[in-house]
């Protein structure tokens, strides 16, 4: 198992290098001048030449990439051209939003997707099955921004005077204090990576509220996250529901399930004891792919609900030609994909002993 993990990690290194080089090159080859994007169309050629020299943009792309790669290997992701701030600081501010949203959306999608898929397979060819699959197809078909606006209209306007009212945007109600974990735990002296990790966790408001006992913070952050979670998680929920139904139906007519029925087990026992464990492999694959997609595709949800996460920041950085943010955020998303694929592969070995022994 250890050799398998090491092999997968080593194979991921050239993938990450390739993604970094392609992103680095495309960011500089697409039309647009970062100087004029930052300083306006009236910036003179002399000003833009000085701008390019200051940011190292006047060198050939291979030379720029070699310099940037050396800085990345030393833990330096560079400074934002637009904000003139270290990209790592911006990441600790923006990435927690996307991580919270993606994890909550995946939990929502997995929980309800598997339940709906199992119900549909259990009641196959019935009215419940038809309604479930029609709902799943509708969930896949509705764009995220349309669903987000509808949810905000219903829960923030139509139901605003009821207990079901939910906030339509933002992460917190104004006035709720958020204390950094370093301050709460008396670790202000920390610097470097440990302090960065603490700041990252501090900006995950639900986690911050839970570990510090600030239930007002955790509850308010969770309340603000419900509508974005529903909007972002509906499409993966529908995909997981359809895959669960399909995978269960494939195994429910195999020999071992017929044997289980012949022994007198109920249909529910057949599904949960025998069919479901063997139907999990494709479901786990879909769940892993959906999490990777949520990490990189939350831009519309973050825009609709006013969340300053990775997706919205990446879109703004591409528009402003802020190369360092584009590169750093893309690498983070790529690493997320690689880690998720590794976890999925390891789960295969856990769920199917034949893979572990091969």
Helices and strands as residue ranges (DSSP letters): H 2-29, H 34-39, H 45-54, H 61-73, H 87-122, H 127-141, H 144-153, I 154-158, H 181-184, H 192-202, H 205-212, H 215-251, H 255-262, H 267-269, I 270-275, H 276-296, H 299-304, H 310-320, H 323-351, H 353-357
